[in-house]
Amino acid sequence: MTKKLRLLCWTICFLLIWTSFVPAKIKPKDLPENYRRWLEEEVVYIITPKEKDVFLQLNTANERDLFIKAFWKHRDPTAGTDKNEFRDEHYRRLNYVNRRYRYGGKPGWKTDGGKAYIILGEPNDIRIFQSSDAYYPAELWAYQGVKMHGLPSAFNLLFYQKGRIGEYILYNPAMMGPQSLLTNFMEDPTNFMAAYYELEEIQPLLAQATISLIPGESVIQFPSIASLALVQNLDGAVIRSIEDKYAQKFLEYKDIVEVEYSANYTDSDAELQIIKAQSGIPFVHFSLEPKNISMESYQDSIYTTLEFNGILTDTQGQIIYQFERMVPLNFTKEQFENMRQRPFIFTDKFPVIPGKFHFSLLLKNKVSKEFTSFKTRISIAADPKTFTMTSLLLGFNATQMTTPKQLNKPFVIQNLLLYSQAKKSFVAKDNLY
């Protein structure tokens, strides 16, 4: 067998093995109708590419239902309550546009006006320009106080009915110009300023909107750069603020964590260091810092119970080390308020032998049924004399350790216990170690 042929055979074998581990992705049209409608109609403007990709890799109705639950949970502005204001407002908008902007056989959510309303909500003001012999019917929507990534706090959207028939389409300054609104523009169609002056004589406010969609903007050239950015950024305005890491975690852990946890991923930061003890034995020191820990309250107590599951495997997937910790937390309200200045950090350590490993840590909140996780690779040199450089370890405080029990704590380096945060957050009174 030639060298090229052997290489081709190995490549084919690798691809066959790799594809057997990659979850099959279903096409949207092959989804059951209720899930296809949810994906392609109900949330089409507010779902991130990652969320959509994960949803198409789910196999059962139960998995999809749990994912939809997680989808709305991660958009809920008042987590912990029965009411989800974001979801309720979204379906109010969806129902409204399907009634108000439906044209012919086209549902309202597919129209330009329906799409803008779903993304942005109701305008602060709508100025209607009735049809005339000189220009087509138009509507100018004014928005103020918008808080979305990539959009100005105040702007206009211009819609017009081309040819006085059909739906109102969104005016795009990059592809259209003032001449698009004129019914009988006789000049050069690329002469935007001539069209602007003609429209200005008839309807100044409408003419100004064709030049700039930003109120008060001084336009030096056409089209307005700010107006171009506005129209281009409109599509992704909702999804830019969504932290969709939960979607990938849902896919990874849906077969591992219990059903009641799978839709409740909460993000976290983590840190891991390989630190050799004075005996020369390398230890894995790690910390996990959940961004949120939900707790219950009863009378003067605030409490929860956390369950930690850690597993160290070699490159073949064989378990090298495994542990489980149950950590009950119980505070008075005063203690809890004092502790809120710093996030909760779970730390631990364990010895490790030379080699290459995968480390995975799973945290489950037994009260709120939330989970978070941390995964990383570890490499320990076989030669104990080998010099290695670790990543920088920064602490906000340090305490001298003296007793053997104290010296056995995580992140003790040469008798000094280092208090560190994975997120590297510090306050003014901290000293850096």
C-alpha positions as CSV (number, residue, x, y, z in Angstrom):
1,M,0.0,0.0,0.0
2,T,1.4,3.4,-1.0
3,K,2.0,6.2,1.5
4,K,-0.7,8.4,0.0
5,L,-3.2,5.5,0.1
6,R,-2.5,4.7,3.7
7,L,-2.9,8.4,4.6
8,L,-6.3,8.4,2.8
9,C,-7.4,5.3,4.7
10,W,-6.4,6.8,8.0
11,T,-8.2,10.0,7.2
12,I,-11.4,8.2,6.3
13,C,-11.3,6.1,9.5
14,F,-10.8,9.3,11.6
15,L,-13.7,11.0,9.9
16,L,-16.0,8.0,10.5
17,I,-15.0,7.8,14.2
18,W,-15.4,11.6,14.6
19,T,-18.8,11.8,13.0
20,S,-20.0,8.9,15.2
21,F,-19.5,11.2,18.2
22,V,-21.0,14.4,16.7
23,P,-24.7,14.6,17.5
24,A,-26.9,14.4,14.3
25,K,-28.5,17.7,13.5
26,I,-32.1,17.7,12.2
27,K,-33.3,20.2,9.6
28,P,-35.9,22.6,10.7
29,K,-38.4,21.4,8.2
30,D,-38.2,17.9,9.7
31,L,-39.1,19.0,13.2
32,P,-42.6,18.3,14.5
33,E,-44.8,21.1,13.6
34,N,-45.1,22.8,17.0
35,Y,-41.3,22.9,17.4
36,R,-40.7,24.0,13.8
37,R,-43.2,26.8,14.4
38,W,-41.5,27.8,17.7
39,L,-38.1,27.9,16.0
40,E,-38.8,29.5,12.7
41,E,-41.8,31.7,13.5
42,E,-42.1,32.5,17.2
43,V,-38.5,33.2,18.2
44,V,-36.8,33.6,14.9
45,Y,-35.7,37.2,15.6
46,I,-34.6,36.6,19.2
47,I,-32.8,33.2,19.2
48,T,-29.0,33.2,18.9
49,P,-27.2,31.0,16.3
50,K,-25.7,28.9,19.0
51,E,-29.2,28.3,20.6
52,K,-30.6,27.4,17.2
53,D,-27.7,25.0,16.5
54,V,-28.2,23.2,19.9
55,F,-32.0,23.0,19.5
56,L,-31.5,21.2,16.2
57,Q,-29.3,18.6,17.9
58,L,-32.0,17.6,20.4
59,N,-33.7,14.3,19.8
60,T,-36.8,14.0,21.9
61,A,-39.9,16.1,22.8
62,N,-38.8,16.1,26.4
63,E,-35.4,17.5,25.6
64,R,-36.9,20.2,23.4
65,D,-39.4,21.2,26.0
66,L,-36.7,21.5,28.6
67,F,-34.6,23.6,26.2
68,I,-37.5,25.9,25.6
69,K,-37.9,26.3,29.3
70,A,-34.2,27.2,29.6
71,F,-34.5,29.6,26.7
72,W,-37.1,31.7,28.4
73,K,-35.5,31.3,31.8
74,H,-32.3,33.0,30.6
75,R,-34.3,36.0,29.4
76,D,-36.5,36.4,32.5
77,P,-35.7,39.8,34.1
78,T,-37.2,38.6,37.4
79,A,-35.8,35.2,37.9
80,G,-37.4,33.2,40.8
81,T,-40.9,34.5,40.2
82,D,-43.7,32.6,38.3
83,K,-44.1,35.5,35.8
84,N,-41.7,35.9,32.9
85,E,-42.2,39.5,31.7
86,F,-39.9,39.0,28.7
87,R,-41.8,36.0,27.4
88,D,-45.2,37.6,28.0
89,E,-44.2,40.8,26.2
90,H,-42.7,38.9,23.3
91,Y,-45.9,36.9,22.6
92,R,-48.0,40.1,23.0
93,R,-45.9,41.7,20.3
94,L,-46.1,38.6,18.1
95,N,-49.9,38.4,18.4
96,Y,-50.2,42.1,17.7
97,V,-48.2,42.1,14.5
98,N,-49.9,39.0,13.2
99,R,-53.2,41.0,13.4
100,R,-52.0,44.5,12.5
101,Y,-49.4,43.9,9.8
102,R,-50.7,40.8,8.0
103,Y,-50.9,41.5,4.2
104,G,-52.6,39.1,1.9
105,G,-51.3,35.6,2.7
106,K,-48.1,36.9,4.4
107,P,-48.2,36.7,8.2
108,G,-47.4,39.9,10.1
109,W,-44.2,38.6,11.7
110,K,-42.7,38.3,8.2
111,T,-43.2,41.9,7.2
112,D,-40.6,44.6,7.8
113,G,-43.0,46.5,10.2
114,G,-43.8,43.3,12.1
115,K,-40.2,42.4,12.5
116,A,-39.2,45.8,13.8
117,Y,-42.1,45.8,16.2
118,I,-41.2,42.4,17.6
119,I,-37.5,43.4,18.1
120,L,-38.1,47.0,19.4
121,G,-41.6,47.1,20.7
122,E,-44.1,49.9,20.2
123,P,-42.6,53.2,18.9
124,N,-42.8,56.3,21.0
125,D,-44.5,58.1,18.1
126,I,-45.7,57.3,14.5
127,R,-45.9,60.0,11.9
128,I,-48.1,59.0,9.0
129,F,-47.6,60.6,5.6
130,Q,-50.6,60.1,3.4
131,S,-50.2,59.3,-0.2
132,S,-50.0,62.2,-2.6
133,D,-49.3,62.7,-6.3
134,A,-45.7,63.4,-5.5
135,Y,-44.7,60.7,-3.0
136,Y,-45.7,57.2,-1.9
137,P,-47.5,56.6,1.5
138,A,-45.0,56.4,4.4
139,E,-44.7,56.0,8.1
140,L,-41.9,57.4,10.3
141,W,-41.5,55.5,13.6
142,A,-39.7,57.3,16.4
143,Y,-37.9,55.4,19.2
144,Q,-36.4,57.0,22.3
145,G,-34.6,55.5,25.3
146,V,-33.7,52.3,23.5
147,K,-31.2,50.1,25.5
148,M,-29.9,47.6,23.0
149,H,-26.3,46.8,21.9
150,G,-25.4,48.5,18.6
151,L,-28.4,50.8,18.5
152,P,-28.5,54.6,19.4
153,S,-30.7,55.6,22.3
154,A,-32.9,57.6,19.9
155,F,-33.6,56.9,16.2
156,N,-36.3,56.7,13.5
157,L,-37.3,54.0,11.2
158,L,-38.9,54.9,7.8
159,F,-41.4,52.6,6.0
160,Y,-43.0,53.3,2.7
161,Q,-45.5,51.6,0.3
162,K,-43.7,51.3,-3.0
163,G,-46.1,51.8,-5.9
164,R,-49.0,52.4,-3.4
165,I,-49.5,48.6,-3.3
166,G,-48.4,45.8,-1.0
167,E,-46.8,46.0,2.4
168,Y,-44.8,48.8,3.8
169,I,-41.1,48.1,3.4
170,L,-38.2,49.4,5.6
171,Y,-36.3,52.2,4.0
172,N,-32.6,51.4,3.8
173,P,-30.3,54.3,3.0
174,A,-27.6,52.1,1.7
175,M,-29.8,50.6,-1.0
176,M,-32.4,53.3,-1.5
177,G,-32.5,57.1,-1.7
178,P,-35.0,60.0,-1.5
179,Q,-36.0,59.1,-5.1
180,S,-37.4,55.8,-3.9
181,L,-40.3,57.7,-2.3
182,L,-41.0,60.0,-5.2
183,T,-43.6,58.9,-7.7
184,N,-42.2,60.7,-10.7
185,F,-38.6,61.6,-10.3
186,M,-37.2,62.6,-13.7
187,E,-33.6,63.3,-12.8
188,D,-30.6,61.0,-12.8
189,P,-31.6,58.2,-10.3
190,T,-28.2,58.4,-8.7
191,N,-28.5,62.1,-8.0
192,F,-29.7,61.7,-4.4
193,M,-29.4,65.4,-3.5
194,A,-31.6,66.4,-6.4
195,A,-34.2,63.9,-5.2
196,Y,-33.8,65.2,-1.6
197,Y,-34.4,68.9,-2.6
198,E,-37.4,67.9,-4.7
199,L,-38.9,66.0,-1.7
200,E,-38.0,68.7,0.7
201,E,-40.1,71.2,-1.1
202,I,-43.2,68.9,-0.7
203,Q,-42.6,67.3,2.7
204,P,-39.5,68.5,4.6
205,L,-39.7,66.0,7.5
206,L,-40.0,63.0,5.2
207,A,-37.1,64.3,3.1
208,Q,-34.9,64.7,6.2
209,A,-35.7,61.1,7.3
210,T,-34.4,59.8,3.9
211,I,-31.0,61.5,4.5
212,S,-30.7,60.5,8.2
213,L,-32.6,58.3,10.6
214,I,-30.8,59.8,13.6
215,P,-32.6,62.9,15.0
216,G,-30.4,66.0,15.0
217,E,-27.6,64.3,13.0
218,S,-25.5,66.7,10.8
219,V,-25.1,64.8,7.6
220,I,-21.9,65.5,5.7
221,Q,-22.3,62.8,3.0
222,F,-25.1,60.5,1.8
223,P,-25.9,57.9,3.0
224,S,-25.4,58.7,6.7
225,I,-22.9,56.3,8.3
226,A,-24.9,56.3,11.5
227,S,-28.1,55.5,9.6
228,L,-26.4,52.6,7.8
229,A,-25.1,51.2,11.1
230,L,-28.6,51.5,12.6
231,V,-30.3,49.4,9.8
232,Q,-27.5,46.9,9.7
233,N,-27.5,46.3,13.5
234,L,-31.3,46.1,13.8
235,D,-31.4,42.3,13.1
236,G,-29.1,41.3,15.9
237,A,-30.1,43.9,18.4
238,V,-31.9,41.5,20.8
239,I,-29.5,38.6,20.7
240,R,-26.3,40.6,21.2
241,S,-27.0,40.8,25.0
242,I,-27.8,37.1,25.4
243,E,-25.2,35.0,27.1
244,D,-26.0,31.7,25.4
245,K,-23.3,29.5,27.0
246,Y,-26.1,27.7,28.8
247,A,-27.3,26.2,25.5
248,Q,-24.0,24.3,25.0
249,K,-24.0,23.2,28.6
250,F,-27.6,22.0,28.2
251,L,-26.5,19.8,25.3
252,E,-23.4,18.5,27.1
253,Y,-25.2,17.7,30.4
254,K,-28.8,16.7,29.3
255,D,-27.9,13.0,29.7
256,I,-25.8,13.5,32.9
257,V,-27.7,15.7,35.3
258,E,-31.2,15.0,36.5
259,V,-34.1,16.4,34.5
260,E,-35.0,19.0,37.0
261,Y,-31.5,20.5,36.7
262,S,-31.0,20.4,33.0
263,A,-32.8,23.6,32.1
264,N,-31.2,25.6,35.0
265,Y,-27.6,26.3,34.0
266,T,-25.9,29.2,35.7
267,D,-22.6,30.5,34.6
268,S,-19.4,30.4,36.6
269,D,-15.7,31.2,36.6
270,A,-13.0,28.8,37.6
271,E,-9.2,28.7,38.2
272,L,-6.8,25.8,38.3
273,Q,-3.1,25.7,39.3
274,I,-0.6,22.8,39.5
275,I,1.4,23.5,42.7
276,K,4.1,21.2,43.9
277,A,4.2,20.5,47.7
278,Q,7.4,20.7,49.6
279,S,7.7,16.9,49.2
280,G,7.8,17.5,45.4
281,I,4.4,15.8,44.8
282,P,2.3,17.9,42.3
283,F,-1.2,18.9,43.5
284,V,-4.1,20.2,41.5
285,H,-5.5,23.3,43.3
286,F,-8.8,24.5,41.9
287,S,-11.6,27.0,42.6
288,L,-15.1,27.4,41.3
289,E,-16.9,30.7,41.5
290,P,-20.6,30.5,40.5
291,K,-22.0,33.9,39.3
292,N,-25.2,33.2,41.2
293,I,-26.2,30.9,44.1
294,S,-29.9,30.9,44.8
295,M,-30.8,30.3,48.5
296,E,-33.9,29.7,50.5
297,S,-34.8,31.7,53.6
298,Y,-36.7,30.5,56.7
299,Q,-37.2,32.9,59.7
300,D,-33.7,34.3,60.3
301,S,-31.8,31.6,58.3
302,I,-30.7,31.7,54.7
303,Y,-29.6,28.3,53.4
304,T,-28.9,25.8,50.6
305,T,-26.9,22.6,50.0
306,L,-24.3,22.3,47.2
307,E,-23.2,19.1,45.7
308,F,-19.8,18.9,44.0
309,N,-18.8,16.1,41.7
310,G,-15.2,16.0,40.3
311,I,-13.7,13.5,38.0
312,L,-10.2,13.2,36.5
313,T,-9.7,10.9,33.5
314,D,-6.8,10.1,31.3
315,T,-6.8,10.7,27.5
316,Q,-8.5,7.3,27.0
317,G,-11.4,8.2,29.3
318,Q,-10.2,5.9,32.2
319,I,-11.1,7.4,35.6
320,I,-8.0,8.3,37.6
321,Y,-9.6,10.1,40.5
322,Q,-13.2,10.9,41.5
323,F,-14.7,12.7,44.4
324,E,-18.1,14.0,45.7
325,R,-18.6,16.7,48.3
326,M,-21.8,17.9,50.0
327,V,-21.5,21.4,51.3
328,P,-24.4,22.7,53.4
329,L,-24.6,26.5,53.7
330,N,-26.5,28.2,56.5
331,F,-26.3,31.9,57.4
332,T,-28.1,34.5,59.4
333,K,-29.4,37.4,57.4
334,E,-26.7,39.6,58.8
335,Q,-24.0,37.1,57.9
336,F,-25.4,36.7,54.4
337,E,-25.5,40.5,53.8
338,N,-21.8,40.8,54.9
339,M,-20.8,37.9,52.7
340,R,-22.4,39.4,49.6
341,Q,-19.5,41.7,49.1
342,R,-17.6,38.7,47.8
343,P,-18.8,35.9,45.6
344,F,-18.9,32.3,47.0
345,I,-15.8,30.4,46.0
346,F,-15.4,26.6,46.4
347,T,-11.8,25.4,46.6
348,D,-10.2,22.0,46.9
349,K,-7.0,20.1,45.9
350,F,-5.9,16.6,45.2
351,P,-2.6,14.9,44.3
352,V,-1.9,13.9,40.7
353,I,0.6,11.7,38.9
354,P,2.6,12.6,35.8
355,G,0.6,12.5,32.5
356,K,-2.1,14.2,30.5
357,F,-5.6,14.3,31.9
358,H,-9.1,15.8,31.6
359,F,-10.6,17.4,34.7
360,S,-14.4,18.0,35.0
361,L,-16.2,19.6,38.0
362,L,-20.0,19.6,38.3
363,L,-21.8,21.8,40.9
364,K,-25.5,21.2,41.7
365,N,-27.6,23.5,44.0
366,K,-29.9,21.1,45.8
367,V,-32.4,23.8,46.7
368,S,-32.8,25.8,43.4
369,K,-32.0,22.8,41.1
370,E,-29.4,24.9,39.3
371,F,-26.1,23.5,38.0
372,T,-22.8,24.8,36.7
373,S,-19.6,23.1,35.5
374,F,-15.9,23.5,34.7
375,K,-13.8,21.5,32.3
376,T,-10.1,21.7,31.5
377,R,-7.0,19.8,30.5
378,I,-4.1,19.1,32.8
379,S,-0.5,18.1,31.8
380,I,2.1,17.0,34.4
381,A,5.7,16.5,33.3
382,A,7.1,13.0,34.0
383,D,10.4,14.4,35.2
384,P,9.9,15.9,38.7
385,K,12.9,18.2,38.1
386,T,11.4,19.7,35.0
387,F,10.9,23.5,35.3
388,T,7.5,24.7,34.2
389,M,5.9,28.1,34.2
390,T,2.2,28.4,35.4
391,S,-0.3,31.1,34.6
392,L,-0.2,34.1,36.9
393,L,-2.0,33.6,40.2
394,L,-3.3,36.8,41.8
395,G,-4.8,37.0,45.3
396,F,-6.7,39.7,47.1
397,N,-5.6,38.6,50.5
398,A,-3.1,36.2,52.1
399,T,-2.8,34.5,55.5
400,Q,0.2,32.8,57.2
401,M,-0.5,29.1,57.9
402,T,1.3,27.3,60.7
403,T,-0.3,24.1,61.7
404,P,-0.2,20.9,59.6
405,K,-4.0,21.1,59.1
406,Q,-3.8,24.6,57.8
407,L,-0.9,23.8,55.5
408,N,-3.0,21.2,53.8
409,K,-5.6,23.7,52.6
410,P,-5.9,24.5,48.8
411,F,-3.8,27.4,47.4
412,V,-1.3,27.3,50.3
413,I,2.1,28.2,48.8
414,Q,5.1,28.1,51.1
415,N,3.0,28.5,54.3
416,L,1.0,31.3,52.7
417,L,-2.8,30.8,52.0
418,L,-3.6,32.9,49.0
419,Y,-7.2,34.1,48.6
420,S,-7.9,34.4,44.9
421,Q,-10.9,34.9,42.6
422,A,-11.1,33.3,39.2
423,K,-12.7,36.4,37.8
424,K,-9.9,38.6,39.1
425,S,-12.2,41.1,40.8
426,F,-10.6,43.4,43.3
427,V,-11.8,46.3,45.5
428,A,-9.8,49.4,46.4
429,K,-8.9,48.2,49.9
430,D,-7.3,45.0,48.6
431,N,-3.6,44.3,48.5
432,L,-2.4,42.3,45.5
433,Y,-0.5,39.1,46.2
